[in-house]
């Protein structure tokens, strides 16, 4: 009867709140992100009391590299937070070892932003930002150099604004811009390749400026002075950042191929914005992303024209596409008449043939299982491009063994070039070994675009079939075709030095070719901008490519978010399109990753 009149609301006593772990007085707890690709979360660890006595505790800061015990083994990691309050009910272990300095708190924050922006893991970015070996302390800061007075006013103007895009012709020298950046203080200068960074660093040292190569001279970079490097330098330490310069911002090598597919140009731009310092992007033909970001500065008409080589367009619209092959009659004089520097011929097709027809029945030679055109890599075997299956050179329909080559590769073209030039021709692809002295000793080279990176200079660069670059089924095909011409321009030199490029084409009016012909990259920008806007492609949207075995499960879990388009599947991959990168990052982060090798490429360069 004592409980009479009470209502049973089904309430129970609340669970007791777990008590915080009891720690010895004066204990210090840090949060550590393991350097393990499969682990995204961080863990709390005690700093051993002995470290406070021997000085290791004083050297332990946010960004320090440590060793920890995790899942029965010792792994590396980074301190990402200091003096944290550990969660309740957790038994803390002590740090196992201090492994020296790592990225600064500012770089860690930048890496956090990048991991969200490109839908990747933070520990991979911190690995890029860390020194290649153990760094216990930094050297003394170098003395402030005496920078000579500026002689190039364009470099001064470029650094007077926070966001500038400088359109420099291919033959222009970026040394004045680097020197002017040094006048500002500690500057970060990015170049597309390591050899280019090494060369600029050598020249800057010749000017008496303190220069460090990222990431090989990590400690010197952190101490101060100019920091010069390639893609990974976007996350390099800089003493007191005063300016950022990105040379050839259009170059695809600035984008990481591994996930997360971050772009060094965008990383450098964000880093400059956070530091409140000027950022300069240079390119002979700036990307649409760069042009939407900053203020365009262009050289004089005469200066830009002299910096581009002359362009010879060999219009092949009246030639028979089958009988004439790839080698037009006008190439004979070019191949036989050069003296000194070699002639470089470019064809982005490997092997002997990419398309064959039976000489007897006329049918295309295709794989019987995948119906894909077979590739002839050598004189005896045919290869399926889908699964690599090999079979003898025999027609499945009639049994004939003779074929017509409808689309020759570099191996076959090399043989034809030797007959046409009357001298040896060297084939160059990405697999060609580079002697210590580089490629040399040949009058004629032929290869894929890799040859443009292997040869130091050329009398002429000949593009044997440039239309395949212009018509490639890729969003950025025009910009990528322009990048090939820019690279070729640097091998032959500017118009004022007699530089010439030869392009065989059936599309002489294409805006890429007209832009180079008239030394006016703006002609490409106008047409490309209109096309991208119409199709709602970047930079007027943001794209991510999702592929891998669990891609379908990821796309199913993604659903249909507001304002987001799903395109595909195509070749087992989907495209996710959002109005901007913030929205794209938001919807990708909201989906739990399924198990398996899922690949997410934000800003895919070859979509």
C-alpha positions as a Python dict, from the first residue, in 0.01 Angstrom:
ca = {
    (1, 'X'): (0, 0, 0),
    (2, 'X'): (302, 229, 43),
    (3, 'X'): (335, 257, -333),
    (4, 'X'): (-34, 321, -391),
    (5, 'X'): (-98, 634, -594),
    (6, 'X'): (245, 635, -757),
    (7, 'X'): (260, 626, -1136),
    (8, 'X'): (499, 387, -1302),
    (9, 'X'): (650, 593, -1585),
    (10, 'X'): (901, 325, -1682),
    (11, 'X'): (1191, 542, -1563),
    (12, 'X'): (1503, 383, -1422),
    (13, 'X'): (1798, 524, -1240),
    (14, 'X'): (2051, 683, -1482),
    (15, 'X'): (2373, 496, -1546),
    (16, 'X'): (2657, 628, -1338),
    (17, 'X'): (2891, 861, -1529),
    (18, 'X'): (3233, 695, -1565),
    (19, 'X'): (3496, 870, -1363),
    (20, 'X'): (3793, 1027, -1535),
    (21, 'X'): (4106, 818, -1507),
    (22, 'X'): (4311, 887, -1198),
    (23, 'X'): (4648, 1026, -1302),
    (24, 'X'): (4952, 1100, -1090),
    (25, 'X'): (4990, 1469, -997),
    (26, 'X'): (5157, 1672, -1269),
    (27, 'X'): (5083, 1416, -1542),
    (28, 'X'): (5089, 1535, -1901),
    (29, 'X'): (4871, 1372, -2165),
    (30, 'X'): (4913, 1419, -2541),
    (31, 'X'): (4698, 1305, -2831),
    (32, 'X'): (4880, 1106, -3102),
    (33, 'X'): (4778, 1026, -3458),
    (34, 'X'): (4941, 695, -3562),
    (35, 'X'): (5135, 676, -3886),
    (36, 'X'): (4925, 378, -4001),
    (37, 'X'): (4730, 411, -4325),
    (38, 'X'): (4432, 205, -4205),
    (39, 'X'): (4383, 407, -3882),
    (40, 'X'): (4219, 750, -3892),
    (41, 'X'): (4158, 816, -3521),
    (42, 'X'): (4401, 948, -3262),
    (43, 'X'): (4484, 809, -2916),
    (44, 'X'): (4588, 958, -2580),
    (45, 'X'): (4923, 877, -2420),
    (46, 'X'): (5107, 977, -2103),
    (47, 'X'): (5435, 1164, -2131),
    (48, 'X'): (5682, 962, -1917),
    (49, 'X'): (5784, 1157, -1603),
    (50, 'X'): (6150, 1090, -1684),
    (51, 'X'): (6115, 1306, -1997),
    (52, 'X'): (6051, 1612, -1780),
    (53, 'X'): (6382, 1554, -1606),
    (54, 'X'): (6609, 1495, -1907),
    (55, 'X'): (6466, 1768, -2132),
    (56, 'X'): (6274, 1549, -2375),
    (57, 'X'): (5947, 1678, -2235),
    (58, 'X'): (6040, 2037, -2317),
    (59, 'X'): (6118, 1940, -2676),
    (60, 'X'): (5786, 1756, -2711),
    (61, 'X'): (5539, 1991, -2884),
    (62, 'X'): (5247, 1968, -3121),
    (63, 'X'): (5387, 1815, -3439),
    (64, 'X'): (5662, 1615, -3269),
    (65, 'X'): (5717, 1264, -3399),
    (66, 'X'): (5695, 982, -3143),
    (67, 'X'): (5680, 604, -3117),
    (68, 'X'): (5382, 445, -2943),
    (69, 'X'): (5264, 97, -2847),
    (70, 'X'): (4950, 16, -3046),
    (71, 'X'): (4779, -319, -3098),
    (72, 'X'): (5079, -514, -2976),
    (73, 'X'): (5344, -337, -3182),
    (74, 'X'): (5535, -11, -3191),
    (75, 'X'): (5442, 240, -3459),
    (76, 'X'): (5529, 598, -3537),
    (77, 'X'): (5294, 891, -3496),
    (78, 'X'): (5256, 1265, -3448),
    (79, 'X'): (5152, 1465, -3144),
    (80, 'X'): (4844, 1653, -3268),
    (81, 'X'): (4725, 1793, -2930),
    (82, 'X'): (4898, 1870, -2599),
    (83, 'X'): (4776, 1879, -2239),
    (84, 'X'): (4450, 1703, -2324),
    (85, 'X'): (4192, 1566, -2081),
    (86, 'X'): (4163, 1194, -2158),
    (87, 'X'): (3820, 1031, -2191),
    (88, 'X'): (3675, 852, -1894),
    (89, 'X'): (3740, 485, -1836),
    (90, 'X'): (4059, 470, -2043),
    (91, 'X'): (4380, 315, -1915),
    (92, 'X'): (4661, 527, -2056),
    (93, 'X'): (4996, 401, -2175),
    (94, 'X'): (5315, 603, -2191),
    (95, 'X'): (5491, 722, -2504),
    (96, 'X'): (5761, 477, -2606),
    (97, 'X'): (6011, 709, -2776),
    (98, 'X'): (6061, 1064, -2900),
    (99, 'X'): (6159, 1073, -3267),
    (100, 'X'): (6237, 1440, -3320),
    (101, 'X'): (6063, 1735, -3478),
    (102, 'X'): (5773, 1721, -3721),
    (103, 'X'): (5534, 1960, -3895),
    (104, 'X'): (5439, 2283, -3720),
    (105, 'X'): (5088, 2338, -3578),
    (106, 'X'): (5014, 2567, -3875),
    (107, 'X'): (5107, 2295, -4123),
    (108, 'X'): (4902, 2039, -3928),
    (109, 'X'): (4598, 2267, -3950),
    (110, 'X'): (4663, 2308, -4324),
    (111, 'X'): (4686, 1928, -4362),
    (112, 'X'): (4356, 1889, -4175),
    (113, 'X'): (4194, 2127, -4421),
    (114, 'X'): (4348, 1937, -4714),
    (115, 'X'): (4235, 1596, -4587),
    (116, 'X'): (3877, 1726, -4579),
    (117, 'X'): (3907, 1914, -4910),
    (118, 'X'): (4042, 1610, -5099),
    (119, 'X'): (3858, 1339, -4899),
    (120, 'X'): (4170, 1164, -4774),
    (121, 'X'): (4356, 1061, -4460),
    (122, 'X'): (4543, 1311, -4248),
    (123, 'X'): (4836, 1082, -4165),
    (124, 'X'): (4935, 1055, -4531),
    (125, 'X'): (4964, 1433, -4557),
    (126, 'X'): (5158, 1457, -4231),
    (127, 'X'): (5400, 1200, -4368),
    (128, 'X'): (5466, 1430, -4665),
    (129, 'X'): (5513, 1725, -4429),
    (130, 'X'): (5766, 1544, -4206),
    (131, 'X'): (6146, 1533, -4243),
    (132, 'X'): (6290, 1222, -4414),
    (133, 'X'): (6515, 1160, -4113),
    (134, 'X'): (6520, 1241, -3742),
    (135, 'X'): (6562, 1612, -3667),
    (136, 'X'): (6633, 1687, -3300),
    (137, 'X'): (6684, 2065, -3333),
    (138, 'X'): (6701, 2344, -3589),
    (139, 'X'): (7016, 2523, -3704),
    (140, 'X'): (7055, 2897, -3635),
    (141, 'X'): (6846, 3128, -3850),
    (142, 'X'): (7048, 3257, -4148),
    (143, 'X'): (7136, 3625, -4163),
    (144, 'X'): (6897, 3846, -4356),
    (145, 'X'): (7049, 3876, -4706),
    (146, 'X'): (7108, 4197, -4896),
    (147, 'X'): (6883, 4168, -5200),
    (148, 'X'): (7002, 4363, -5507),
    (149, 'X'): (6772, 4635, -5644),
    (150, 'X'): (6493, 4512, -5867),
    (151, 'X'): (6548, 4549, -6243),
    (152, 'X'): (6228, 4379, -6361),
    (153, 'X'): (5927, 4586, -6261),
    (154, 'X'): (5682, 4307, -6349),
    (155, 'X'): (5815, 4100, -6059),
    (156, 'X'): (5765, 4393, -5822),
    (157, 'X'): (5408, 4450, -5941),
    (158, 'X'): (5323, 4081, -5911),
    (159, 'X'): (5406, 4080, -5539),
    (160, 'X'): (5231, 4406, -5461),
    (161, 'X'): (4888, 4237, -5466),
    (162, 'X'): (4769, 3940, -5260),
    (163, 'X'): (4655, 3732, -5558),
    (164, 'X'): (4830, 3762, -5893),
    (165, 'X'): (4850, 3539, -6199),
    (166, 'X'): (5141, 3625, -6428),
    (167, 'X'): (5128, 3503, -6789),
    (168, 'X'): (5491, 3451, -6880),
    (169, 'X'): (5594, 3315, -7223),
    (170, 'X'): (5766, 2973, -7220),
    (171, 'X'): (6115, 3118, -7252),
    (172, 'X'): (6077, 3373, -6970),
    (173, 'X'): (6311, 3361, -6669),
    (174, 'X'): (6146, 3336, -6325),
    (175, 'X'): (6466, 3428, -6137),
    (176, 'X'): (6365, 3797, -6098),
    (177, 'X'): (6038, 3691, -5934),
    (178, 'X'): (6219, 3456, -5694),
    (179, 'X'): (6468, 3730, -5600),
    (180, 'X'): (6186, 3979, -5542),
    (181, 'X'): (6011, 3723, -5320),
    (182, 'X'): (6333, 3699, -5116),
    (183, 'X'): (6314, 4074, -5064),
    (184, 'X'): (5984, 4014, -4883),
    (185, 'X'): (6148, 3766, -4642),
    (186, 'X'): (6119, 3389, -4607),
    (187, 'X'): (5944, 3275, -4925),
    (188, 'X'): (5812, 2943, -5055),
    (189, 'X'): (5877, 2877, -5427),
    (190, 'X'): (5725, 2573, -5601),
    (191, 'X'): (5834, 2429, -5937),
    (192, 'X'): (5686, 2129, -6123),
    (193, 'X'): (5992, 1901, -6107),
    (194, 'X'): (6284, 1830, -5876),
    (195, 'X'): (6549, 1910, -6143),
    (196, 'X'): (6385, 2248, -6207),
    (197, 'X'): (6386, 2320, -5832),
    (198, 'X'): (6751, 2218, -5803),
    (199, 'X'): (6849, 2445, -6092),
    (200, 'X'): (6665, 2748, -5951),
    (201, 'X'): (6811, 2688, -5604),
    (202, 'X'): (7161, 2681, -5753),
    (203, 'X'): (7103, 3013, -5930),
    (204, 'X'): (6959, 3175, -5617),
    (205, 'X'): (7261, 3069, -5416),
    (206, 'X'): (7471, 3231, -5685),
    (207, 'X'): (7285, 3553, -5601),
    (208, 'X'): (7400, 3519, -5239),
    (209, 'X'): (7057, 3418, -5103),
    (210, 'X'): (7002, 3154, -4832),
    (211, 'X'): (6814, 2867, -5000),
    (212, 'X'): (6691, 2532, -4872),
    (213, 'X'): (6565, 2243, -5081),
    (214, 'X'): (6245, 2090, -4950),
    (215, 'X'): (6220, 1824, -4819),
    (216, 'X'): (6584, 1717, -4837),
    (217, 'X'): (6696, 2012, -4619),
    (218, 'X'): (6399, 2012, -4386),
    (219, 'X'): (6577, 2156, -4081),
    (220, 'X'): (6732, 2444, -4279),
    (221, 'X'): (6392, 2518, -4433),
    (222, 'X'): (6235, 2547, -4088),
    (223, 'X'): (6516, 2777, -3971),
    (224, 'X'): (6449, 3043, -4235),
    (225, 'X'): (6537, 3170, -4581),
    (226, 'X'): (6402, 3076, -4922),
    (227, 'X'): (6244, 2731, -4954),
    (228, 'X'): (6245, 2583, -5307),
    (229, 'X'): (6094, 2252, -5408),
    (230, 'X'): (5846, 2054, -5613),
    (231, 'X'): (5497, 1930, -5516),
    (232, 'X'): (5576, 1815, -5161),
    (233, 'X'): (5726, 2157, -5080),
    (234, 'X'): (5370, 2290, -5042),
    (235, 'X'): (5381, 2126, -4696),
    (236, 'X'): (5745, 2209, -4620),
    (237, 'X'): (5839, 2415, -4313),
    (238, 'X'): (5913, 2784, -4372),
    (239, 'X'): (6069, 3003, -4103),
    (240, 'X'): (5846, 3311, -4123),
    (241, 'X'): (5641, 3288, -4441),
    (242, 'X'): (5634, 3620, -4630),
    (243, 'X'): (5547, 3522, -4989),
    (244, 'X'): (5446, 3221, -5202),
    (245, 'X'): (5531, 3165, -5570),
    (246, 'X'): (5405, 2874, -5786),
    (247, 'X'): (5585, 2843, -6120),
    (248, 'X'): (5397, 2677, -6410),
    (249, 'X'): (5081, 2634, -6207),
    (250, 'X'): (4918, 2458, -6506),
    (251, 'X'): (5152, 2157, -6480),
    (252, 'X'): (4979, 1828, -6392),
    (253, 'X'): (5272, 1709, -6180),
    (254, 'X'): (5149, 1939, -5904),
    (255, 'X'): (4864, 1695, -5840),
    (256, 'X'): (4931, 1391, -5625),
    (257, 'X'): (4836, 1066, -5799),
    (258, 'X'): (4786, 874, -5474),
    (259, 'X'): (4484, 939, -5254),
    (260, 'X'): (4426, 1201, -5132),
    (261, 'X'): (4479, 1359, -5475),
    (262, 'X'): (4574, 1701, -5340),
    (263, 'X'): (4702, 1977, -5565),
    (264, 'X'): (5013, 2170, -5462),
    (265, 'X'): (4893, 2490, -5630),
    (266, 'X'): (4569, 2495, -5430),
    (267, 'X'): (4757, 2397, -5115),
    (268, 'X'): (5003, 2685, -5163),
    (269, 'X'): (4720, 2930, -5231),
    (270, 'X'): (4544, 2830, -4909),
    (271, 'X'): (4869, 2848, -4714),
    (272, 'X'): (4932, 3203, -4836),
    (273, 'X'): (4575, 3303, -4752),
    (274, 'X'): (4607, 3175, -4396),
    (275, 'X'): (4937, 3358, -4349),
    (276, 'X'): (4805, 3677, -4509),
    (277, 'X'): (5096, 3699, -4755),
    (278, 'X'): (5103, 3759, -5133),
    (279, 'X'): (5080, 3459, -5364),
    (280, 'X'): (5190, 3462, -5729),
    (281, 'X'): (5101, 3195, -5987),
    (282, 'X'): (5292, 3193, -6316),
    (283, 'X'): (5222, 3007, -6641),
    (284, 'X'): (5256, 3059, -7017),
    (285, 'X'): (4887, 2961, -7035),
    (286, 'X'): (4718, 2991, -6695),
    (287, 'X'): (4448, 2739, -6605),
    (288, 'X'): (4088, 2847, -6569),
    (289, 'X'): (4114, 2776, -6196),
    (290, 'X'): (4402, 3024, -6166),
    (291, 'X'): (4226, 3289, -6373),
    (292, 'X'): (3915, 3269, -6154),
    (293, 'X'): (4131, 3302, -5843),
    (294, 'X'): (4362, 3597, -5906),
    (295, 'X'): (4438, 3914, -6099),
    (296, 'X'): (4588, 3844, -6443),
    (297, 'X'): (4906, 4025, -6546),
    (298, 'X'): (5033, 3991, -6904),
    (299, 'X'): (5361, 4099, -7067),
    (300, 'X'): (5388, 4332, -7364),
    (301, 'X'): (5270, 4197, -7700),
    (302, 'X'): (5622, 4206, -7835),
    (303, 'X'): (5771, 4034, -7530),
    (304, 'X'): (5513, 3757, -7533),
    (305, 'X'): (5546, 3701, -7906),
    (306, 'X'): (5926, 3674, -7888),
    (307, 'X'): (5900, 3424, -7602),
    (308, 'X'): (5689, 3177, -7803),
    (309, 'X'): (5839, 2977, -8092),
    (310, 'X'): (5705, 2998, -8446),
    (311, 'X'): (5440, 2733, -8522),
    (312, 'X'): (5429, 2553, -8858),
    (313, 'X'): (5088, 2395, -8916),
    (314, 'X'): (5096, 2108, -9168),
    (315, 'X'): (4732, 2088, -9275),
    (316, 'X'): (4663, 1728, -9377),
    (317, 'X'): (4295, 1754, -9462),
    (318, 'X'): (4364, 1689, -9831),
    (319, 'X'): (4585, 1383, -9762),
    (320, 'X'): (4452, 1028, -9789),
    (321, 'X'): (4412, 920, -9422),
    (322, 'X'): (4509, 558, -9498),
    (323, 'X'): (4770, 571, -9773),
    (324, 'X'): (4959, 878, -9655),
    (325, 'X'): (5018, 745, -9303),
    (326, 'X'): (5157, 975, -9034),
    (327, 'X'): (5464, 1104, -9214),
    (328, 'X'): (5379, 1388, -9449),
    (329, 'X'): (5600, 1480, -9744),
    (330, 'X'): (5709, 1808, -9584),
    (331, 'X'): (5883, 1621, -9300),
    (332, 'X'): (6165, 1500, -9526),
    (333, 'X'): (6351, 1831, -9531),
    (334, 'X'): (6307, 1874, -9156),
    (335, 'X'): (6439, 1528, -9074),
    (336, 'X'): (6737, 1546, -9307),
    (337, 'X'): (6831, 1913, -9282),
    (338, 'X'): (6883, 1978, -8909),
    (339, 'X'): (7232, 2042, -8775),
    (340, 'X'): (7339, 2058, -8413),
    (341, 'X'): (7035, 2002, -8192),
    (342, 'X'): (6822, 1698, -8282),
    (343, 'X'): (6471, 1673, -8426),
    (344, 'X'): (6220, 1537, -8173),
    (345, 'X'): (5905, 1366, -8303),
    (346, 'X'): (5615, 1309, -8063),
    (347, 'X'): (5342, 1045, -8090),
    (348, 'X'): (5149, 946, -7779),
    (349, 'X'): (5098, 585, -7883),
    (350, 'X'): (5327, 308, -7765),
    (351, 'X'): (5400, -19, -7945),
    (352, 'X'): (5400, -92, -8319),
    (353, 'X'): (5028, -54, -8388),
    (354, 'X'): (4712, 41, -8201),
    (355, 'X'): (4471, -56, -8482),
    (356, 'X'): (4515, -329, -8744),
    (357, 'X'): (4302, -446, -9039),
    (358, 'X'): (4340, -782, -9213),
    (359, 'X'): (4502, -737, -9553),
    (360, 'X'): (4292, -1024, -9693),
    (361, 'X'): (3936, -982, -9560),
    (362, 'X'): (3961, -618, -9443),
    (363, 'X'): (3821, -686, -9095),
    (364, 'X'): (3955, -515, -8784),
    (365, 'X'): (4168, -736, -8560),
    (366, 'X'): (3982, -751, -8227),
    (367, 'X'): (3992, -964, -7914),
    (368, 'X'): (3730, -1239, -7947),
    (369, 'X'): (3632, -1207, -7580),
    (370, 'X'): (3632, -829, -7520),
    (371, 'X'): (3583, -706, -7880),
    (372, 'X'): (3858, -449, -7821),
    (373, 'X'): (4111, -372, -8101),
    (374, 'X'): (4424, -581, -8051),
    (375, 'X'): (4757, -400, -8004),
    (376, 'X'): (5072, -503, -8187),
    (377, 'X'): (5361, -452, -7947),
    (378, 'X'): (5616, -641, -8160),
    (379, 'X'): (5633, -803, -8501),
    (380, 'X'): (5494, -1142, -8393),
    (381, 'X'): (5238, -1106, -8112),
    (382, 'X'): (4900, -935, -8060),
    (383, 'X'): (4796, -815, -7713),
    (384, 'X'): (4448, -748, -7574),
    (385, 'X'): (4441, -403, -7408),
    (386, 'X'): (4180, -520, -7155),
    (387, 'X'): (4343, -818, -6985),
    (388, 'X'): (4685, -840, -7155),
    (389, 'X'): (4614, -1176, -7321),
    (390, 'X'): (4858, -1252, -7602),
    (391, 'X'): (4809, -1452, -7921),
    (392, 'X'): (4990, -1503, -8253),
    (393, 'X'): (4942, -1257, -8537),
    (394, 'X'): (4661, -1440, -8719),
    (395, 'X'): (4321, -1313, -8837),
    (396, 'X'): (4035, -1491, -8655),
    (397, 'X'): (3803, -1459, -8955),
    (398, 'X'): (4011, -1582, -9246),
    (399, 'X'): (4340, -1706, -9098),
    (400, 'X'): (4555, -1457, -9289),
    (401, 'X'): (4879, -1335, -9134),
    (402, 'X'): (4928, -1001, -9314),
    (403, 'X'): (4774, -680, -9180),
    (404, 'X'): (4747, -312, -9266),
    (405, 'X'): (4857, -69, -8997),
    (406, 'X'): (4576, 185, -8952),
    (407, 'X'): (4709, 352, -8636),
    (408, 'X'): (5083, 313, -8591),
    (409, 'X'): (5262, 337, -8257),
    (410, 'X'): (5606, 479, -8188),
    (411, 'X'): (5784, 147, -8244),
    (412, 'X'): (5654, 122, -8602),
    (413, 'X'): (5697, 494, -8671),
    (414, 'X'): (6062, 472, -8564),
    (415, 'X'): (6125, 227, -8849),
    (416, 'X'): (5952, 457, -9101),
    (417, 'X'): (6138, 763, -8972),
    (418, 'X'): (6474, 589, -9013),
    (419, 'X'): (6392, 513, -9374),
    (420, 'X'): (6272, 870, -9434),
    (421, 'X'): (6557, 1045, -9250),
    (422, 'X'): (6832, 817, -9374),
    (423, 'X'): (6990, 799, -9027),
    (424, 'X'): (6933, 621, -8693),
    (425, 'X'): (6630, 718, -8483),
    (426, 'X'): (6606, 654, -8108),
    (427, 'X'): (6269, 551, -7960),
    (428, 'X'): (6197, 712, -7620),
    (429, 'X'): (5910, 625, -7383),
    (430, 'X'): (5858, 647, -7010),
    (431, 'X'): (6041, 312, -6972),
    (432, 'X'): (6356, 423, -7157),
    (433, 'X'): (6665, 412, -6936),
    (434, 'X'): (6837, 746, -6882),
    (435, 'X'): (7219, 735, -6900),
    (436, 'X'): (7407, 953, -6652),
    (437, 'X'): (7466, 1215, -6916),
    (438, 'X'): (7108, 1204, -7041),
    (439, 'X'): (6994, 1110, -7390),
    (440, 'X'): (7235, 1224, -7655),
    (441, 'X'): (7419, 1137, -7973),
    (442, 'X'): (7117, 1096, -8202),
    (443, 'X'): (6995, 1333, -8470),
    (444, 'X'): (6632, 1219, -8451),
    (445, 'X'): (6421, 1101, -8159),
    (446, 'X'): (6066, 968, -8159),
    (447, 'X'): (5855, 884, -7858),
    (448, 'X'): (5560, 954, -7640),
    (449, 'X'): (5542, 1283, -7452),
    (450, 'X'): (5812, 1140, -7224),
    (451, 'X'): (6065, 1238, -7491),
    (452, 'X'): (5989, 1605, -7417),
    (453, 'X'): (6120, 1551, -7063),
    (454, 'X'): (6424, 1342, -7161),
    (455, 'X'): (6584, 1566, -7427),
    (456, 'X'): (6746, 1892, -7316),
    (457, 'X'): (6709, 2090, -7642),
    (458, 'X'): (6593, 2044, -7999),
    (459, 'X'): (6620, 2209, -8339),
    (460, 'X'): (6257, 2120, -8409),
    (461, 'X'): (5978, 1942, -8225),
    (462, 'X'): (5732, 1765, -8456),
    (463, 'X'): (5392, 1645, -8334),
    (464, 'X'): (5302, 1367, -8576),
    (465, 'X'): (4934, 1337, -8479),
    (466, 'X'): (4826, 1623, -8255),
    (467, 'X'): (4455, 1578, -8326),
    (468, 'X'): (4438, 1286, -8086),
    (469, 'X'): (4539, 1527, -7809),
    (470, 'X'): (4284, 1790, -7913),
    (471, 'X'): (4003, 1534, -7942),
    (472, 'X'): (4086, 1326, -7634),
    (473, 'X'): (3766, 1240, -7441),
    (474, 'X'): (3878, 1436, -7135),
    (475, 'X'): (3749, 1752, -6972),
    (476, 'X'): (4091, 1921, -6973),
    (477, 'X'): (4204, 1797, -7316),
    (478, 'X'): (4267, 2147, -7452),
    (479, 'X'): (4472, 2257, -7149),
    (480, 'X'): (4671, 1933, -7158),
    (481, 'X'): (4738, 1974, -7529),
    (482, 'X'): (4859, 2330, -7461),
    (483, 'X'): (5091, 2196, -7190),
    (484, 'X'): (5259, 1970, -7448),
    (485, 'X'): (5320, 2268, -7676),
    (486, 'X'): (5459, 2469, -7383),
    (487, 'X'): (5705, 2191, -7305),
    (488, 'X'): (5808, 2169, -7670),
    (489, 'X'): (5851, 2547, -7683),
    (490, 'X'): (6111, 2530, -7407),
    (491, 'X'): (6314, 2274, -7602),
    (492, 'X'): (6336, 2481, -7919),
    (493, 'X'): (6347, 2830, -7766),
    (494, 'X'): (6157, 3145, -7850),
    (495, 'X'): (6082, 3300, -8187),
    (496, 'X'): (6363, 3550, -8138),
    (497, 'X'): (6609, 3257, -8112),
    (498, 'X'): (6474, 3080, -8422),
    (499, 'X'): (6262, 2826, -8233),
    (500, 'X'): (6000, 2639, -8437),
    (501, 'X'): (5739, 2373, -8363),
    (502, 'X'): (5577, 2161, -8635),
    (503, 'X'): (5225, 2024, -8588),
    (504, 'X'): (5056, 1786, -8831),
    (505, 'X'): (4681, 1833, -8799),
    (506, 'X'): (4345, 1823, -8971),
    (507, 'X'): (4215, 2090, -8729),
    (508, 'X'): (4435, 2396, -8793),
    (509, 'X'): (4162, 2633, -8670),
    (510, 'X'): (4145, 2477, -8323),
    (511, 'X'): (4180, 2740, -8048),
    (512, 'X'): (4484, 2567, -7894),
    (513, 'X'): (4680, 2586, -8220),
    (514, 'X'): (4561, 2938, -8295),
    (515, 'X'): (4666, 3051, -7946),
    (516, 'X'): (5022, 2928, -8005),
    (517, 'X'): (5030, 3047, -8367),
    (518, 'X'): (4950, 3403, -8258),
    (519, 'X'): (5136, 3382, -7923),
    (520, 'X'): (4808, 3473, -7752),
    (521, 'X'): (4694, 3218, -7487),
    (522, 'X'): (4384, 3430, -7428),
    (523, 'X'): (4234, 3278, -7744),
    (524, 'X'): (4217, 2942, -7566),
    (525, 'X'): (4072, 3088, -7246),
    (526, 'X'): (3772, 3244, -7419),
    (527, 'X'): (3664, 2923, -7595),
    (528, 'X'): (3743, 2690, -7306),
    (529, 'X'): (3558, 2907, -7051),
    (530, 'X'): (3243, 2910, -7265),
    (531, 'X'): (3256, 2532, -7306),
    (532, 'X'): (3309, 2458, -6936),
    (533, 'X'): (3034, 2697, -6827),
    (534, 'X'): (2787, 2541, -7069),
    (535, 'X'): (2865, 2189, -6945),
    (536, 'X'): (2887, 2294, -6577),
    (537, 'X'): (3242, 2165, -6543),
    (538, 'X'): (3522, 2287, -6312),
    (539, 'X'): (3601, 2552, -6211),
    (540, 'X'): (3226, 2623, -6222),
    (541, 'X'): (3165, 2301, -6027),
    (542, 'X'): (3364, 2044, -5828),
    (543, 'X'): (3417, 1682, -5932),
    (544, 'X'): (3522, 1361, -5760),
    (545, 'X'): (3576, 1022, -5925),
    (546, 'X'): (3480, 720, -5712),
    (547, 'X'): (3616, 381, -5816),
    (548, 'X'): (3724, 45, -5676),
    (549, 'X'): (3534, -271, -5573),
    (550, 'X'): (3329, -98, -5298),
    (551, 'X'): (3246, 206, -5516),
    (552, 'X'): (2888, 94, -5584),
    (553, 'X'): (2819, 52, -5211),
    (554, 'X'): (2961, 400, -5145),
    (555, 'X'): (2745, 557, -5417),
    (556, 'X'): (2436, 378, -5283),
    (557, 'X'): (2505, 510, -4933),
    (558, 'X'): (2564, 858, -5077),
    (559, 'X'): (2209, 872, -5209),
    (560, 'X'): (2090, 1190, -5382),
    (561, 'X'): (2204, 1494, -5181),
    (562, 'X'): (2058, 1832, -5274),
    (563, 'X'): (2246, 2004, -5554),
    (564, 'X'): (2473, 1705, -5620),
    (565, 'X'): (2476, 1509, -5948),
    (566, 'X'): (2586, 1148, -5990),
    (567, 'X'): (2724, 1050, -6331),
    (568, 'X'): (2797, 691, -6428),
    (569, 'X'): (2889, 421, -6389),
    (570, 'X'): (3149, 417, -6662),
    (571, 'X'): (3429, 163, -6656),
    (572, 'X'): (3333, 81, -6297),
    (573, 'X'): (3360, 442, -6176),
    (574, 'X'): (3118, 722, -6087),
    (575, 'X'): (3157, 1100, -6101),
    (576, 'X'): (3015, 1307, -5816),
    (577, 'X'): (2953, 1670, -5914),
    (578, 'X'): (2875, 1945, -5663),
    (579, 'X'): (2836, 2325, -5693),
    (580, 'X'): (3168, 2382, -5514),
    (581, 'X'): (3444, 2212, -5320),
    (582, 'X'): (3293, 2288, -4979),
    (583, 'X'): (2971, 2110, -5072),
    (584, 'X'): (3157, 1823, -5236),
    (585, 'X'): (3376, 1768, -4930),
    (586, 'X'): (3069, 1781, -4706),
    (587, 'X'): (2875, 1510, -4890),
    (588, 'X'): (3179, 1282, -4929),
    (589, 'X'): (3265, 1310, -4559),
    (590, 'X'): (2907, 1225, -4459),
    (591, 'X'): (2931, 871, -4602),
    (592, 'X'): (3100, 596, -4403),
    (593, 'X'): (3367, 426, -4610),
    (594, 'X'): (3281, 64, -4694),
    (595, 'X'): (3545, -202, -4648),
    (596, 'X'): (3774, -261, -4944),
    (597, 'X'): (4002, -57, -5168),
    (598, 'X'): (3787, 247, -5237),
    (599, 'X'): (3952, 526, -5437),
    (600, 'X'): (3819, 883, -5433),
    (601, 'X'): (3990, 1126, -5670),
    (602, 'X'): (3888, 1485, -5609),
    (603, 'X'): (3966, 1709, -5909),
    (604, 'X'): (4052, 1411, -6136),
    (605, 'X'): (4289, 1549, -6403),
    (606, 'X'): (4191, 1294, -6670),
    (607, 'X'): (3813, 1286, -6625),
}
